Each structure stands twice: as C-alpha cells, then as structure tokens.
Amino acid sequence: MKPNNTPLYIHKESNHPPSIIKNIPESINKRLSNISSNETIFNEAAPAYQEALRKSGYEYNLKYKPEPNKNNNKRKRTRKVSWFNPPFSDNVASNIGRKFFNLLDKCFPPGHQLHKILNRNTVKLSYSCMPNVKQIISAHNKSVLKSIEPEQNTQDNCNCRRNQQCPLEATASPVVSYTKQL
C-alpha cells in the first residue's frame, strides 16, 4: 500500500447488489494473498485492510490463502452472451431478474426462430449500480452552469514568437492582412 493511503470500502448496509457486498471481503482477501509472496508479508499488510473492512461493517477475518498454480491448457469454447443490466435498488420489492427471465421464456419459446439467440443460457443478468443523488445533482448543475457561462476563447489571438514585441498588440483577429506601400 502506498504511504498516506488508507483503503476505503462501501458499507455493508449500502444500497448495492447483495452479490457485490458479499464478495468485497473475499476479493480483498484473494487480492492481498495473490500479491503477497509469503505469509509474513501478508500479515504485515493485512491490518490496514482488516481495519478498513471493520469500519465498513464487515466481520470478515483476512487469512493468507495462496492460490495453487493451475496448468489448465484445456481449450474452452467462448459463448456469445448478451447481458441485461437493470439498475439495482433496495427500494424495489419485485424481483426484476426473475420477471425478465419469465418474459424471455414466454416471448421466445423453444420453437421460436430467435430462441437460439435469446434464451436463459445466452442472456445473463447483472445489476448495475446507479449514481447517488449527490452525483446526479452535481452533474446537472455542472451542465446548467456550463451552458450559462459564455465560452471564453482559450486560444491566444496572436501567435508571434515574441509576444512582448507583437505589432498587433494581441488584439488582432485570426485573419490578418498585411499591406505594403511602394
């Protein structure tokens, strides 16, 4: 961990999908075990992460679990998978994922021409986390203020090599015509 850096994780009771909240401590443990070459290095780094987890409401004890080396050269077939990402909220009581898959089964039965593409094996579900109210309001305010403020010209009007000796006094328009009298 870098100096002056304290880890911070989402709280256990925050409005995030349960799968994300459940996997945070396990993923921290896995990452810390993978980047540690032995158990002593793991034990030196673990207290800061353990404290951050405790502050976020997790009761998980970090333990050194080295990942065994896998030599799996078995070729795997890649499937064409489409994802459905509805927004997650604890306030929604209905199970949107189940309703979506029931609708998928109803609209694309096994005899349908699109059943090969749209079925439970080729469509996966993953809830997305939405921005909180503060982020929405600040993004809206930023866009409103940007449209109100006049755009300032960020380019200099003069591109002379010696700006102090510019004959046009940096007030010329980009199109300049020079004349010479004979």
Backbone hydrogen bonds in HBPLUS format (Angstrom, degrees):
<---DONOR---> <-ACCEPTOR-->    atom                        ^
c    i                          cat <-CA-CA->   ^        H-A-AA   ^      H-
h    n   atom  resd res      DA  || num        DHA   H-A  angle D-A-AA Bond
n    s   type  num  typ     dist DA aas  dist angle  dist       angle   num
A0014-SER N   A0011-HIS O   3.15 MM   3  5.30 161.0  2.19 115.1 114.4     1
A0012-LYS N   A0056-SER O   2.89 MM  44  6.12 153.3  1.96 174.5 174.1     2
A0016-HIS N   A0014-SER O   2.99 MM   2  5.72 132.9  2.22 103.8  90.3     3
A0020-ILE N   A0017-PRO O   3.03 MM   3  5.50 130.0  2.29 111.0 123.1     4
A0021-ILE N   A0017-PRO O   3.23 MM   4  6.61 163.8  2.26 156.5 160.5     5
A0022-LYS N   A0018-PRO O   2.90 MM   4  6.00 159.1  1.94 151.4 157.3     6
A0023-ASN N   A0019-SER O   3.17 MM   4  6.15 148.0  2.28 135.0 142.4     7
A0027-SER N   A0023-ASN O   2.87 MM   4  5.88 156.5  1.92 152.0 158.3     8
A0028-ILE N   A0024-ILE O   3.03 MM   4  6.21 154.6  2.10 152.9 159.6     9
A0029-ASN N   A0025-PRO O   2.98 MM   4  6.19 160.0  2.02 148.7 154.1    10
A0030-LYS N   A0026-GLU O   2.94 MM   4  6.13 157.8  1.99 145.4 151.7    11
A0031-ARG N   A0027-SER O   2.90 MM   4  6.00 165.0  1.92 146.6 150.9    12
A0032-LEU N   A0028-ILE O   2.93 MM   4  6.02 167.6  1.94 150.6 154.4    13
A0033-SER N   A0029-ASN O   2.95 MM   4  6.05 152.2  2.03 143.6 151.4    14
A0034-ASN N   A0030-LYS O   2.92 MM   4  6.10 152.6  2.00 147.2 154.7    15
A0035-ILE N   A0031-ARG O   3.03 MM   4  6.28 151.6  2.11 151.0 157.7    16
A0042-PHE N   A0038-ASN O   3.18 MM   4  6.44 155.9  2.24 144.9 152.2    17
A0043-ASN N   A0039-GLU O   2.88 MM   4  6.07 158.1  1.92 146.8 152.1    18
A0044-GLU N   A0040-THR O   3.05 MM   4  6.28 137.2  2.24 139.8 150.6    19
A0045-ALA N   A0041-ILE O   3.18 MM   4  6.42 149.6  2.27 146.3 153.2    20
A0046-ALA N   A0042-PHE O   2.89 MM   4  5.88 146.8  2.00 154.8 164.5    21
A0050-GLN N   A0046-ALA O   2.81 MM   4  5.92 157.8  1.86 162.9 170.6    22
A0051-GLU N   A0047-PRO O   2.95 MM   4  6.06 154.5  2.01 145.4 151.1    23
A0052-ALA N   A0048-ALA O   3.11 MM   4  6.32 152.2  2.19 139.3 146.7    24
A0053-LEU N   A0049-TYR O   2.97 MM   4  6.21 154.8  2.04 146.6 153.1    25
A0054-ARG N   A0050-GLN O   2.99 MM   4  6.20 154.3  2.05 142.9 150.1    26
A0055-LYS N   A0051-GLU O   2.94 MM   4  6.19 157.5  1.99 148.9 154.3    27
A0056-SER N   A0052-ALA O   3.13 MM   4  6.30 134.8  2.35 135.9 147.4    28
A0056-SER N   A0053-LEU O   3.13 MM   3  5.07 129.3  2.40  93.0 106.7    29
A0058-TYR N   A0053-LEU O   3.02 MM   5  5.38 160.9  2.06 154.9 148.7    30
A0057-GLY N   A0054-ARG O   3.09 MM   3  5.23 161.8  2.13 106.4 111.0    31
A0082-SER N   A0122-THR O   2.77 MM  40  6.16 163.8  1.79 166.4 170.0    32
A0124-LYS N   A0082-SER O   2.81 MM  42  6.25 159.9  1.85 161.6 167.9    33
A0084-PHE N   A0124-LYS O   2.83 MM  40  6.17 153.0  1.90 159.8 168.8    34
A0126-SER N   A0084-PHE O   3.07 MM  42  6.35 161.4  2.11 157.8 158.7    35
A0128-SER N   A0086-PRO O   2.95 MM  42  6.00 164.6  1.97 143.7 148.1    36
A0088-PHE N   A0128-SER O   2.90 MM  40  5.81 151.2  1.99 173.2 164.1    37
A0092-VAL N   A0089-SER O   3.37 MM   3  5.75 159.6  2.42 107.4 112.5    38
A0099-LYS N   A0095-ASN O   3.15 MM   4  6.41 164.3  2.18 151.2 155.9    39
A0100-PHE N   A0096-ILE O   2.87 MM   4  6.02 153.0  1.94 147.3 154.9    40
A0101-PHE N   A0097-GLY O   3.01 MM   4  6.28 162.6  2.04 152.4 156.2    41
A0102-ASN N   A0098-ARG O   2.90 MM   4  6.11 154.2  1.97 150.0 157.6    42
A0103-LEU N   A0099-LYS O   2.94 MM   4  6.10 153.1  2.01 143.1 150.5    43
A0104-LEU N   A0100-PHE O   2.86 MM   4  6.13 148.0  1.97 144.6 154.3    44
A0105-ASP N   A0101-PHE O   2.92 MM   4  6.17 155.4  1.98 145.4 150.9    45
A0106-LYS N   A0102-ASN O   2.95 MM   4  6.14 151.2  2.04 143.0 151.2    46
A0107-CYS N   A0103-LEU O   2.89 MM   4  5.99 165.7  1.91 152.6 155.7    47
A0108-PHE N   A0104-LEU O   3.02 MM   4  5.81 148.6  2.12 142.0 149.5    48
A0112-HIS N   A0109-PRO O   2.94 MM   3  5.51 163.4  1.97 126.7 132.1    49
A0115-HIS N   A0112-HIS O   3.19 MM   3  5.28 164.2  2.22 107.2 111.6    50
A0117-ILE N   A0114-LEU O   3.02 MM   3  5.44 137.0  2.21 108.9 119.8    51
A0118-LEU N   A0114-LEU O   2.85 MM   4  6.00 169.4  1.86 163.6 167.3    52
A0122-THR N   A0119-ASN O   3.19 MM   3  5.54 141.0  2.35 107.5 117.5    53
A0123-VAL N   A0119-ASN O   3.07 MM   4  6.06 135.1  2.28 157.3 168.7    54
A0136-ILE N   A0132-ASN O   3.11 MM   4  6.43 157.1  2.16 153.2 160.2    55
A0137-ILE N   A0133-VAL O   2.94 MM   4  6.13 168.1  1.95 157.5 159.8    56
A0138-SER N   A0134-LYS O   2.96 MM   4  6.09 164.9  1.98 149.2 153.9    57
A0139-ALA N   A0135-GLN O   3.02 MM   4  6.06 154.5  2.08 142.1 148.9    58
A0140-HIS N   A0136-ILE O   3.01 MM   4  6.21 155.3  2.08 145.7 152.7    59
A0141-ASN N   A0137-ILE O   2.86 MM   4  6.09 167.1  1.88 155.6 159.0    60
A0142-LYS N   A0138-SER O   2.97 MM   4  6.03 154.0  2.04 140.6 147.8    61
A0143-SER N   A0139-ALA O   3.07 MM   4  6.29 156.5  2.13 144.3 149.8    62
A0144-VAL N   A0140-HIS O   2.95 MM   4  6.20 156.2  2.00 153.0 160.0    63
A0145-LEU N   A0141-ASN O   2.89 MM   4  6.02 168.0  1.91 152.4 155.7    64
A0146-LYS N   A0142-LYS O   2.98 MM   4  6.02 147.5  2.09 140.3 149.3    65
A0147-SER N   A0143-SER O   3.22 MM   4  6.38 148.4  2.33 138.0 144.6    66
A0148-ILE N   A0144-VAL O   3.14 MM   4  6.40 138.3  2.32 141.7 153.3    67
A0149-GLU N   A0145-LEU O   3.05 MM   4  6.16 170.8  2.06 153.9 155.1    68
A0165-GLN N   A0162-ARG O   3.15 MM   3  5.58 137.3  2.35 107.9 118.6    69
A0169-GLU N   A0166-CYS O   3.45 MM   3  5.42 163.9  2.48 101.7 106.3    70
A0171-THR N   A0168-LEU O   3.30 MM   3  6.16 163.6  2.33 122.8 125.6    71
